[in-house]
Amino acid sequence: MGMGSKVDGERDFQRVCHWLRERCGIDYRDNKRELLEHRMLRVCARARLGSMAELAERLEHGADNALQLAVLHGASTNHTYFYREPQVLEFFAQVIVPTLPRDARLWSAAASSGDEAYSVAMLACEALGADAATLAILGTDISAVMIEAAERGVYPAARVEALPPALRERYLQPCGDGQLRVREALRAMCTFRRLNLKATPLPFKRNFHVVFCRNVLYYFDRAQQRATVEAIYDVTEPGGWLLTSVTEPLRDLGTRWLPVQGGVYRKAG
Ligand SMILES: C[S@@+](CC[C@H](N)C(=O)[O-])C[C@H]1O[C@@H](n2cnc3c(N)ncnc32)[C@H](O)[C@@H]1O
């Protein structure tokens, strides 16, 4: 490969990055560059596009929906698992759940394959028993593939390893090939939809009491992080809660959220 084509290749890759940044706020750090390039080349191969230049071209001129979804899915890191970062989940179970109204609305805002939404549903059931059935849990993600996986609710055993065994027993059932299926009672509490967090204002008619927005902000540049958590503030009930990853502090972003403890924020009531 001559020097010229290398420079062209880099420029075309940057055009794809630009589209991702504009369209969904995904801002890859330099250390993830190779990973993203590799994934975009895979998208090209699957879509039978000859080069990164062709991909950039198609995106810039309004690519069809299937290609856009493939790029968005390819760019997102969907890593997640049940009972991730238990300190935040336990705060939710012990402090927040007992204060929730019967018809509370909960939202897992970057739900990936649903592990977080179902973990939240389990904790609510543990605390409230049959009364938890009146709660509504929404899980959303930009990736249609992940939303389908969340709706299926079937997981390999490795994904539930962090889950306390009692919860595993009560809420999951083996369904062959070492896979586990979320029980119907939990599935009935959870709904999944595709949603781009960058498309603000967020399209909800009714506010949420608790929003989980964990391990997604690091994709975004600071302006987008701020815009996202502010948009979430606007669709949260007064006195409602935002739970982030402890590795994604909001301090310095200048938002209206009041810090409570690591990964826990509250809207003024
Ligand atoms: C690492 S997973 C986090 C899953 C879960 N919240 C957790 O903490 O385990 C990040 C998810 O954010 C989604 N995502 C990335 N950009 C997004 C956007 N602009 N809007 C909605 N979801 C997005 C990705 O598709 C991915 O599934």
PDBQT file of the ligand as one rigid body, heavy atoms in Angstrom, charges set to zero:
ROOT
HETATM    1  C1  LIG A 301     -21.250  -0.864  27.767  1.00  0.00    +0.000 C 
HETATM    2  S1  LIG A 301     -22.978  -0.928  27.432  1.00  0.00    +0.000 S 
HETATM    3  C2  LIG A 301     -23.648  -0.531  29.046  1.00  0.00    +0.000 C 
HETATM    4  C3  LIG A 301     -24.776  -1.463  29.442  1.00  0.00    +0.000 C 
HETATM    5  C4  LIG A 301     -25.292  -1.264  30.888  1.00  0.00    +0.000 C 
HETATM    6  N1  LIG A 301     -25.848   0.051  31.091  1.00  0.00    +0.000 N 
HETATM    7  C5  LIG A 301     -24.200  -1.547  31.881  1.00  0.00    +0.000 C 
HETATM    8  O1  LIG A 301     -23.781  -0.616  32.601  1.00  0.00    +0.000 OA
HETATM    9  O2  LIG A 301     -23.753  -2.688  31.963  1.00  0.00    +0.000 OA
HETATM   10  C6  LIG A 301     -23.210   0.622  26.548  1.00  0.00    +0.000 C 
HETATM   11  C7  LIG A 301     -24.434   0.628  25.640  1.00  0.00    +0.000 C 
HETATM   12  O3  LIG A 301     -24.673   1.989  25.226  1.00  0.00    +0.000 OA
HETATM   13  C8  LIG A 301     -25.243   1.934  23.941  1.00  0.00    +0.000 C 
HETATM   14  N2  LIG A 301     -25.122   3.271  23.295  1.00  0.00    +0.000 N 
HETATM   15  C9  LIG A 301     -24.021   3.867  22.773  1.00  0.00    +0.000 A 
HETATM   16  N3  LIG A 301     -24.324   5.074  22.267  1.00  0.00    +0.000 NA
HETATM   17  C10 LIG A 301     -25.649   5.259  22.491  1.00  0.00    +0.000 A 
HETATM   18  C11 LIG A 301     -26.575   6.308  22.185  1.00  0.00    +0.000 A 
HETATM   19  N4  LIG A 301     -26.182   7.423  21.545  1.00  0.00    +0.000 N 
HETATM   20  N5  LIG A 301     -27.862   6.148  22.546  1.00  0.00    +0.000 NA
HETATM   21  C12 LIG A 301     -28.269   5.016  23.189  1.00  0.00    +0.000 A 
HETATM   22  N6  LIG A 301     -27.448   3.991  23.499  1.00  0.00    +0.000 NA
HETATM   23  C13 LIG A 301     -26.161   4.109  23.155  1.00  0.00    +0.000 A 
HETATM   24  C14 LIG A 301     -24.447   0.832  23.250  1.00  0.00    +0.000 C 
HETATM   25  O4  LIG A 301     -25.161   0.304  22.149  1.00  0.00    +0.000 OA
HETATM   26  C15 LIG A 301     -24.254  -0.180  24.389  1.00  0.00    +0.000 C 
HETATM   27  O5  LIG A 301     -25.206  -1.217  24.333  1.00  0.00    +0.000 OA
ENDROOT
TORSDOF 0
